Structures are given as C-alpha cells and as structure tokens.
Amino acid sequence: MSSKEIRAEGFFCDVVLPLPLPQLFTYKIPDQLVDTVSAGCRIIVPFGQRKFVTGVVRSIHQHAPASYQTKELIDVLDVTPTMNAYQFKFMDWMAEYYLCAPGEVLQAALPSGFKLSSESMIQLNPLFQEASVDLTEKERRIIQELRSNTLSYKDISKLIDQSSVQPIIKLLIQKQAILLFEEVKEKYSPKIISKIRLADQYTTPHALANLMQELDKKPRQQEVLMRYLQEVPVIQTPGANIPGIEKTFFTASGLSTSSLQTLIKNKVFEAFEEVISRLSYRADEKKSVVELSEQQEAAKESILLQLDTKDSVLLHGVTGSGKTEIYIDLIKRSIDNGSQALLLLPEIALTTQIVQRLEEYFGDRMGVYHSKFSDNERVEVWRGLQEGRYDFIVGVRSSVFLPFTHLGLIIIDEEHEASYKQQDPAPRYNGRDAALMLARIHNAKTVLGSATPSIESRDAALKNRWGYVPLLNRYGNVSLPEIRLADMRVERKNKTVQQGFSLTLLSAIRETIANKKQVIIFQNRRGYAPMLECEDCGNIPMCTSCSVSLTYHQFSHELRCHYCGFTRKVPQKCDSCSSHRLKTVGSGTERIEDELQILLPEARIRRMDLDTTRKKNSFAELITAFSQHEIDILIGTQMVTKGLDFANVELVGVYDADRMLYFPDFRAIERTYQMIVQVSGRAGRKSGEGKVIIQTAQPEHPVFAFIKNNDYDGFFTRELYEREMYHYPPFTRVTHISVLHLDKKEALKTAHGLTAKLKDAIGSKRILGPQVASIEKLRNYYHIELFIKLEKDIKGLQSIKNKIASIVQNEHTLHIGSKGRIIIDTDQN
C-alpha cells in the first residue's frame, strides 16, 4: 500500500495476496458488503487483467491510496474470519525474519482448500448469427447445447466424444460464435452423505401398525421398512429416528432400491443430507491416566519445575526412554488447564504410529495435520480448531500456521531433524525455530525432545537459556543395543563381501531371522543404483537439466533425476561410444531389496522410501505390516530412522555409513551421528538384546567411537570446538544466497557484483564466496552461491538483514530479471 493516502468516501481494506509481492494491496469495499467484511476474512479480488485471487483482509479503513485507482473486491468468502490476530503477528515475524514477502507466507499458511479455483467456461455469443456462418456437425451440436447451458471444456469433450477440444473451441471463437469466461469457486467442499429416516407420522405404535398392514401386499417395501426398524428401534427409542441411517445401508443390504424410492415418494421415509467430517476417531477405548515409570515421573516433574522460570526446556532422552508418555502427560495437563497444545513431528512417517497411541488418550479432541491429508481434510482440521472441536493438534511443520487462540504448550519432537527446514519455495523457515517464536507470541511454553539434540539446542541449554532434563536410560532399564563395526576394507580383502553385504552383517541377518526376530537395513539412497556407466568409455547418462547423474530404477526400468523429475528409458547402448557393456554402479534401497531377496529367498522383504510411500495410506500399511511381523526385513531411507517403535526388531544394519560423512555441509558429521544413533535406537527396544552393525571402510573415524560408546557429550564437545574454530552455528548465523541464471557467465558476473556490494555494506570478513554450488546446474539454472556469517549476538541484526535483502533486490532488478532469481536462505540448515 502506498504511503500517500487520501481521505475518501466509503471503506477500503488492505489485503494480503498469496503472491511473491512485497506490499499489501488496497481494495474498495462495495457498500453492500461493508457489514460482512472484517479483518481475517477471505475475499475474492481482481488482480491483473482476467485473474481472480483469494486474499485475506488485514485491516479496514477510509483512506484511498493516491498512487493508483482502487478496484472493488468481488465477494466475501467467510462468515467468520479464517485468520486471527495471533496469526498475523506470526506472519509478520516470519516475513521479516526470513526475508520474504507476506504473500509468500500466506501461500504457505493457507491450505489449498481455502483458495479459489477457476474453470474456463464457454457461453454462446448473444450477437452470433448462425445462418451467416458455416458450421460442422460437431460445432452445431455445441451451439445447440449452448443455447440452454454454459459448458466447460470437459462438458464439450463428452458432448462431441473428442478428447482434445481446444482446436474446435478456437475455431468457434474465430467465427465469433462463443465467449469464454472464468467461473470462480471455492476449492473446499464439505463431505455430504444422503440419509433416510421414517416420517414423523409413523413413529407411534398405532401408526406403524397401520403402515405395516398397508404394506402387506407389497413385500419388498415391507422388507425395506422392517430392515430400517431392526436398525432403528423407533418405538423403544424415539430419538433414534432423528439422525436416521445412511442411504447406502439399504443398497449394501441387498434391498430393492426402487422400493426404497417408492417409500420416499409416498412420504413414508424422508430423504435428507448431512454434512459430516472426513476425519474419524479410531481408538476403541479411551485411556484417562498416563502410567509413568519412576524415571519418567522424575523427568516430567523436572520439566514442570524448570518451565516455571524458563520458556523452553530440552528433554534429552535416549531412544526408547519413553519420551512420548511424558509428552502425553504434559499435553493432558495443558488441556486440563484450558489451553491448546501442539505436538510437532518432523515427518509424516512418524505420525502413523504416534497418532494411534495419542488417540487412546485424546480421542476426537485431537486433530492431525499434514500434507498427505487432502485439501478438504486440512480445511476441516483448521475449522475444527477455530470452532473448538480440537484442543490438541499433532502435525508437521506447517501446523505452526494453524489458527490457535489460546496456545499453552508446544512440544517439538526430534527437534534436531533437518526435515523441519522448508527448502523451497519461500518462506524458507525452520519449523522448530518458528514454533519457538509462535510460543513466545502466545506466551506458551516449549518442550524440545531428542535422543541426539542439535548442537544449537544443546548449547542453548548449556548456556542456561533453556532448561535441560536428561533421560539417559531406556524405559524399564532395557539395555541400549550393542554396536559393532564391519570393516569393509578387511572384508573386501578377504573376499567375504556378497552383493555389498559384509559377512558380519549377512550372518547376523540370517541368525536374527532364524530366531523369528526382525531386521531394519538403513541406506539413505533410494532407487536401484545411483548411476549407469559404460564399461568401455566410462560415460555416465546425465540429466538434461541438472548436473547430476540419472538414478537407475529397475522396477520402472527407467533413469530418473531425483532433483527435477526428468526420466528416460534405460538405453540399450552407450550414448557416447555405442557399446552395449553398460553396468550399474552403487546401491540404492531398490537394489538392496532385490539382492537381499536373492541372498535370502525365504525372507519377507519390503522397503520404505519415497517411491513406495507416495500414496496417502502407504506409510500406515507398511508400518502395520511390519508391526504384525508380516515383514522380516525392512529396508529404508532416513524414514526408518525416526521414532518408529517395533517390539520385535533385534538387528539394525547400516549399509553404507561413509557416504554420509563427506557431504559438503558443515553439519555432515552431526547429521551422520544423529542418523546412525537414531536408526540404532530401533533395535532391542523391548528385549534389550538389540544389535547394530555399521558397514564402514573407515572404522577409525572419531564419530564411530562416539556412536559405539553412546557418548553424546564427547561428540558435542568435539563438534562445538570445531564450530567455534571455524565460526559456524551456534556461534554465528549463516545466511545462504544462491544466484540462479540460465547463463553461467551471467550468474557468475551477478554473484561477483553482489558479493562486492555486500562486502562494502557489512564487511568482507563476514562473507564466503562466491563459488559454484556443489550441484552446479538444477532445472537448467546454474547455481552460484555465497555465505554470510553474522555473529550470534550482533546488535541490529534485523537492520543488517534488511540491508542484505535490499542489496539482493536491487541486484535482481538490475541484472537478473526474468532469466533467473536470487534466493536468500536465512539460517541455512
């Protein structure tokens, strides 16, 4: 909105639009809508020539902008506001801190079901004279139908039995026979079921007896009525008739649908519709008391005590220590005190098991919110929280945007997880850090839990900014798993490696299965093989848009880029030298599954990765099958490392630990430690007889000693020392800036110019780069990157960040334009 405003007749509203634009937009409120518009309401507004957008009203006033003519808003979508003041305050902070537009935050915050969809519709041109134009038979059929109805593209396709209708529509436009317009509608639609109930006049014994007599000669109708009365005892329980039963009940029972329709027509039954929730409560019996062990009880009391004086507490609980039970007790206390609670999980994979446990305590007072839910389901959770049907939400990072009004507690489980970081598009926020700010806005308390706390979180606790509660024994004093290293150098020298498996690991797998126990194999790479290589010339098929090799997927018999999605069929010969000697190099989860099935044909093997869990319920189906011991060996990517609790798992194998250690990231060692410790924690959780075998060619690496000895403090001390030496978090804040351009020379030129200006503005010692990114090209764009390190406790942090954003924006405007972009990633993860 322009700073130049004038007093005007009528009312105006400032609107946030879900677009990457830095400002709000002012629209005039038509007189007839003045009483229905309020802050937080969704409205339909025109934007551009023919575009309609869902906006959210930020404020209402009587000042028209002097710099442009305001348009009128078209309609109001809400009876009550969709967003509240807490959410606006949170959005403002996120836009400012992560250097993005308010509209980008709104785009991330609102479920898609709250946004408009528009469909191109066709109507007859009222000035069209059919007699003056030659029309084909199909065109005549369309014109004839348009005389009484407007049609969509899909309608026309069905009408003329033709899949592609664009050419015929184009011809009709040229003949000035039709007009196109956009029909705007909400995406969200409630779930409606058809129901049946007995008409009121037949709910007394006398009336019902007469009705039965009337139907004596109509046995099929009488059968329908009797079946209804068996299900709904209207005489014994009169109130049972009011809700009725679903219409599908009769068809499922094999009864005559025509007889049912006749009874409805004769007003014996009433047909009506009912809006129902798409979300169902599944627990058979609700528990009221959480049973905590002595150790858990002590940890909980320590958390409560420290929350009296601190806003946040770090719960450092080893895998299997029973953190979830402590969470449940804390959540119950918050709800009993009249507050709302939020439990954040890093990934959807975690929600399946934990939701089943939480439902036993919270029932239908709990809402679940994540991206595997449909647009409509997410809208219903949002509305349910607003309407007070939910006072507890469990969800992934996007749950921080929900409309809480009296939030009292946020629990961030597995707080160390990189999955909390939103990478693309903006806002590139960290769900953990955002949740801490959300708690501050609501004056709520935060508990962060992890078996392997992030360096930043443990440092905050060490410096007494947060409370700290250790829980260093497993529940029931079950032993932590025994950890062994399989030295791949020795095994390869002794020729005991089979299909990538050491004799040490393979023998342990066989023994575990023979003992009727289960195995988890961890390999953080999906697909069959990372690459295909020509044995004669060494050529490797590359992605056409990215500077990465294509991953071979055997199941679909294709090469696939995991960055842009490009696919191609597996070549029969080398693209470079035409040799037919092509071989796969490396192993992904798909290959491990295939080869392990050859080595162990009697074993029941499944894998859990992105390729096998794309469908909504695939996580739940895999986890259920594994927990019921329908699977002997589960092979997976990092999905299997997080929070899964299986009583029968006694062996965890880490297939290739080394590839994680040398990833070009200052957090590589930390991530390796966390991932291996987390997946190790899946073993022996109930029996205490768990074993972990880590395959590595570098058993002397210090990180493995820390893992073997369960020495988090030793690992933390060493890592913290190196971070301080090289000026990395928690001693600095790292901002990552990427210059993207279709032309590499232009990308480098812009990056060097940007770096020079940033050095002049904030000092050269704070900037590293520019340099070519580790993956030089992605989706046809060349990536040049630079890093800015700002001291942790620097004064005027936001002012410096705003200066950085301003310089970046100017460079983008002057040198990038439409051929690229510059991305700012605050607090790079």
PEBELLIN-V804831 format. One record per residue. N is the residue number from 0. RES is the residue in one small letter. OMEGA is omega in whole degrees, 0 to 359 (999 if undefined). Layout:
BEGIN
{{N	RES	OMEGA} {N	RES	OMEGA}}
END
This chain:
BEGIN
{{0	m	181} {1	s	177} {2	s	177} {3	k	181} {4	e	178} {5	i	177} {6	r	183} {7	a	175} {8	e	179} {9	g	184} {10	f	180} {11	f	175} {12	c	172} {13	d	191} {14	v	171} {15	v	178} {16	l	182} {17	p	183} {18	l	182} {19	p	181} {20	l	191} {21	p	188} {22	q	169} {23	l	180} {24	f	182} {25	t	177} {26	y	177} {27	k	178} {28	i	176} {29	p	184} {30	d	184} {31	q	181} {32	l	184} {33	v	184} {34	d	183} {35	t	181} {36	v	175} {37	s	180} {38	a	181} {39	g	179} {40	c	172} {41	r	179} {42	i	173} {43	i	179} {44	v	174} {45	p	178} {46	f	184} {47	g	186} {48	q	186} {49	r	187} {50	k	175} {51	f	186} {52	v	171} {53	t	176} {54	g	176} {55	v	182} {56	v	178} {57	r	180} {58	s	179} {59	i	183} {60	h	180} {61	q	181} {62	h	178} {63	a	177} {64	p	181} {65	a	189} {66	s	178} {67	y	179} {68	q	182} {69	t	172} {70	k	178} {71	e	172} {72	l	187} {73	i	183} {74	d	176} {75	v	184} {76	l	187} {77	d	169} {78	v	174} {79	t	184} {80	p	176} {81	t	182} {82	m	182} {83	n	185} {84	a	178} {85	y	181} {86	q	179} {87	f	179} {88	k	179} {89	f	179} {90	m	180} {91	d	179} {92	w	184} {93	m	180} {94	a	181} {95	e	186} {96	y	183} {97	y	172} {98	l	178} {99	c	182} {100	a	175} {101	p	180} {102	g	177} {103	e	176} {104	v	179} {105	l	179} {106	q	179} {107	a	187} {108	a	186} {109	l	172} {110	p	182} {111	s	180} {112	g	178} {113	f	183} {114	k	182} {115	l	165} {116	s	178} {117	s	181} {118	e	178} {119	s	181} {120	m	182} {121	i	174} {122	q	179} {123	l	175} {124	n	183} {125	p	180} {126	l	185} {127	f	177} {128	q	186} {129	e	185} {130	a	185} {131	s	185} {132	v	174} {133	d	180} {134	l	173} {135	t	180} {136	e	179} {137	k	179} {138	e	179} {139	r	180} {140	r	179} {141	i	181} {142	i	180} {143	q	180} {144	e	181} {145	l	179} {146	r	181} {147	s	183} {148	n	165} {149	t	186} {150	l	172} {151	s	176} {152	y	181} {153	k	179} {154	d	181} {155	i	178} {156	s	179} {157	k	184} {158	l	184} {159	i	177} {160	d	183} {161	q	186} {162	s	180} {163	s	184} {164	v	182} {165	q	180} {166	p	183} {167	i	177} {168	i	178} {169	k	179} {170	l	180} {171	l	176} {172	i	179} {173	q	178} {174	k	179} {175	q	181} {176	a	185} {177	i	174} {178	l	176} {179	l	173} {180	f	180} {181	e	174} {182	e	184} {183	v	178} {184	k	177} {185	e	177} {186	k	185} {187	y	173} {188	s	181} {189	p	177} {190	k	184} {191	i	176} {192	i	177} {193	s	183} {194	k	182} {195	i	170} {196	r	180} {197	l	178} {198	a	186} {199	d	185} {200	q	181} {201	y	184} {202	t	175} {203	t	181} {204	p	182} {205	h	181} {206	a	181} {207	l	178} {208	a	178} {209	n	180} {210	l	180} {211	m	179} {212	q	180} {213	e	184} {214	l	181} {215	d	182} {216	k	178} {217	k	189} {218	p	182} {219	r	177} {220	q	179} {221	q	179} {222	e	177} {223	v	180} {224	l	181} {225	m	181} {226	r	177} {227	y	182} {228	l	176} {229	q	182} {230	e	183} {231	v	181} {232	p	188} {233	v	181} {234	i	181} {235	q	182} {236	t	185} {237	p	183} {238	g	182} {239	a	182} {240	n	187} {241	i	179} {242	p	179} {243	g	178} {244	i	181} {245	e	181} {246	k	181} {247	t	179} {248	f	183} {249	f	179} {250	t	179} {251	a	180} {252	s	178} {253	g	181} {254	l	184} {255	s	179} {256	t	179} {257	s	177} {258	s	177} {259	l	180} {260	q	178} {261	t	178} {262	l	176} {263	i	180} {264	k	180} {265	n	175} {266	k	170} {267	v	174} {268	f	171} {269	e	175} {270	a	179} {271	f	181} {272	e	181} {273	e	175} {274	v	181} {275	i	178} {276	s	174} {277	r	186} {278	l	185} {279	s	177} {280	y	192} {281	r	184} {282	a	182} {283	d	185} {284	e	183} {285	k	177} {286	k	181} {287	s	185} {288	v	175} {289	v	179} {290	e	181} {291	l	174} {292	s	179} {293	e	180} {294	q	178} {295	q	180} {296	e	179} {297	a	179} {298	a	180} {299	k	180} {300	e	178} {301	s	177} {302	i	182} {303	l	180} {304	l	182} {305	q	177} {306	l	175} {307	d	184} {308	t	181} {309	k	180} {310	d	185} {311	s	177} {312	v	175} {313	l	176} {314	l	181} {315	h	183} {316	g	181} {317	v	179} {318	t	180} {319	g	182} {320	s	177} {321	g	179} {322	k	184} {323	t	179} {324	e	177} {325	i	177} {326	y	183} {327	i	180} {328	d	180} {329	l	179} {330	i	179} {331	k	178} {332	r	180} {333	s	180} {334	i	179} {335	d	177} {336	n	177} {337	g	181} {338	s	173} {339	q	179} {340	a	179} {341	l	173} {342	l	181} {343	l	175} {344	l	185} {345	p	185} {346	e	178} {347	i	183} {348	a	181} {349	l	191} {350	t	187} {351	t	182} {352	q	186} {353	i	179} {354	v	179} {355	q	179} {356	r	182} {357	l	179} {358	e	179} {359	e	182} {360	y	189} {361	f	175} {362	g	184} {363	d	172} {364	r	183} {365	m	174} {366	g	179} {367	v	188} {368	y	174} {369	h	190} {370	s	176} {371	k	174} {372	f	177} {373	s	177} {374	d	182} {375	n	180} {376	e	180} {377	r	175} {378	v	182} {379	e	175} {380	v	179} {381	w	181} {382	r	180} {383	g	177} {384	l	179} {385	q	185} {386	e	177} {387	g	178} {388	r	177} {389	y	170} {390	d	178} {391	f	179} {392	i	170} {393	v	184} {394	g	180} {395	v	192} {396	r	182} {397	s	179} {398	s	180} {399	v	182} {400	f	184} {401	l	187} {402	p	175} {403	f	178} {404	t	178} {405	h	181} {406	l	181} {407	g	185} {408	l	170} {409	i	174} {410	i	181} {411	i	181} {412	d	182} {413	e	189} {414	e	182} {415	h	192} {416	e	177} {417	a	182} {418	s	177} {419	y	183} {420	k	174} {421	q	185} {422	q	185} {423	d	359} {424	p	176} {425	a	1} {426	p	180} {427	r	188} {428	y	172} {429	n	184} {430	g	179} {431	r	182} {432	d	178} {433	a	179} {434	a	177} {435	l	177} {436	m	178} {437	l	178} {438	a	180} {439	r	180} {440	i	182} {441	h	188} {442	n	180} {443	a	178} {444	k	182} {445	t	172} {446	v	179} {447	l	183} {448	g	176} {449	s	170} {450	a	181} {451	t	185} {452	p	175} {453	s	180} {454	i	181} {455	e	183} {456	s	180} {457	r	178} {458	d	178} {459	a	178} {460	a	180} {461	l	180} {462	k	173} {463	n	173} {464	r	176} {465	w	169} {466	g	182} {467	y	179} {468	v	177} {469	p	176} {470	l	197} {471	l	174} {472	n	177} {473	r	179} {474	y	181} {475	g	182} {476	n	174} {477	v	184} {478	s	171} {479	l	184} {480	p	173} {481	e	183} {482	i	180} {483	r	177} {484	l	174} {485	a	183} {486	d	184} {487	m	177} {488	r	180} {489	v	183} {490	e	178} {491	r	178} {492	k	179} {493	n	179} {494	k	179} {495	t	179} {496	v	177} {497	q	177} {498	q	178} {499	g	180} {500	f	174} {501	s	176} {502	l	180} {503	t	182} {504	l	183} {505	l	178} {506	s	180} {507	a	178} {508	i	180} {509	r	181} {510	e	181} {511	t	180} {512	i	178} {513	a	179} {514	n	178} {515	k	176} {516	k	187} {517	q	186} {518	v	170} {519	i	176} {520	i	183} {521	f	172} {522	q	187} {523	n	176} {524	r	181} {525	r	184} {526	g	181} {527	y	180} {528	a	181} {529	p	182} {530	m	173} {531	l	184} {532	e	175} {533	c	182} {534	e	182} {535	d	184} {536	c	177} {537	g	180} {538	n	179} {539	i	177} {540	p	183} {541	m	174} {542	c	180} {543	t	184} {544	s	183} {545	c	179} {546	s	178} {547	v	176} {548	s	178} {549	l	179} {550	t	180} {551	y	175} {552	h	186} {553	q	185} {554	f	180} {555	s	181} {556	h	180} {557	e	171} {558	l	188} {559	r	173} {560	c	182} {561	h	179} {562	y	183} {563	c	178} {564	g	178} {565	f	178} {566	t	172} {567	r	177} {568	k	179} {569	v	182} {570	p	177} {571	q	180} {572	k	183} {573	c	179} {574	d	185} {575	s	187} {576	c	178} {577	s	176} {578	s	177} {579	h	183} {580	r	179} {581	l	180} {582	k	175} {583	t	182} {584	v	179} {585	g	184} {586	s	170} {587	g	183} {588	t	182} {589	e	180} {590	r	179} {591	i	178} {592	e	183} {593	d	184} {594	e	178} {595	l	178} {596	q	176} {597	i	181} {598	l	183} {599	l	186} {600	p	182} {601	e	185} {602	a	175} {603	r	190} {604	i	174} {605	r	176} {606	r	180} {607	m	176} {608	d	184} {609	l	182} {610	d	184} {611	t	184} {612	t	182} {613	r	182} {614	k	187} {615	k	187} {616	n	186} {617	s	176} {618	f	184} {619	a	181} {620	e	179} {621	l	182} {622	i	178} {623	t	180} {624	a	180} {625	f	181} {626	s	178} {627	q	178} {628	h	171} {629	e	179} {630	i	177} {631	d	183} {632	i	177} {633	l	179} {634	i	183} {635	g	173} {636	t	184} {637	q	175} {638	m	184} {639	v	183} {640	t	195} {641	k	162} {642	g	180} {643	l	186} {644	d	180} {645	f	186} {646	a	191} {647	n	181} {648	v	179} {649	e	179} {650	l	172} {651	v	176} {652	g	174} {653	v	191} {654	y	184} {655	d	183} {656	a	190} {657	d	186} {658	r	179} {659	m	189} {660	l	189} {661	y	172} {662	f	184} {663	p	183} {664	d	182} {665	f	178} {666	r	187} {667	a	181} {668	i	179} {669	e	180} {670	r	180} {671	t	179} {672	y	183} {673	q	185} {674	m	182} {675	i	178} {676	v	181} {677	q	181} {678	v	176} {679	s	181} {680	g	177} {681	r	187} {682	a	172} {683	g	185} {684	r	180} {685	k	186} {686	s	185} {687	g	181} {688	e	184} {689	g	177} {690	k	177} {691	v	177} {692	i	183} {693	i	177} {694	q	181} {695	t	173} {696	a	181} {697	q	183} {698	p	181} {699	e	181} {700	h	185} {701	p	184} {702	v	181} {703	f	176} {704	a	179} {705	f	180} {706	i	182} {707	k	184} {708	n	182} {709	n	187} {710	d	179} {711	y	183} {712	d	178} {713	g	178} {714	f	182} {715	f	182} {716	t	181} {717	r	181} {718	e	180} {719	l	178} {720	y	180} {721	e	179} {722	r	180} {723	e	181} {724	m	185} {725	y	174} {726	h	175} {727	y	178} {728	p	15} {729	p	182} {730	f	177} {731	t	170} {732	r	184} {733	v	174} {734	t	182} {735	h	178} {736	i	179} {737	s	173} {738	v	182} {739	l	179} {740	h	178} {741	l	179} {742	d	184} {743	k	181} {744	k	179} {745	e	178} {746	a	179} {747	l	180} {748	k	180} {749	t	181} {750	a	179} {751	h	178} {752	g	178} {753	l	181} {754	t	180} {755	a	180} {756	k	178} {757	l	178} {758	k	178} {759	d	186} {760	a	188} {761	i	177} {762	g	186} {763	s	183} {764	k	182} {765	r	188} {766	i	173} {767	l	178} {768	g	10} {769	p	179} {770	q	175} {771	v	181} {772	a	181} {773	s	168} {774	i	192} {775	e	185} {776	k	177} {777	l	179} {778	r	177} {779	n	180} {780	y	175} {781	y	184} {782	h	172} {783	i	188} {784	e	171} {785	l	183} {786	f	176} {787	i	178} {788	k	178} {789	l	181} {790	e	186} {791	k	186} {792	d	181} {793	i	178} {794	k	178} {795	g	183} {796	l	184} {797	q	178} {798	s	178} {799	i	180} {800	k	178} {801	n	178} {802	k	177} {803	i	181} {804	a	181} {805	s	178} {806	i	179} {807	v	181} {808	q	179} {809	n	179} {810	e	179} {811	h	182} {812	t	186} {813	l	192} {814	h	185} {815	i	180} {816	g	184} {817	s	184} {818	k	180} {819	g	177} {820	r	175} {821	i	184} {822	i	175} {823	i	178} {824	d	180} {825	t	181} {826	d	182} {827	q	183} {828	n	999}}
END
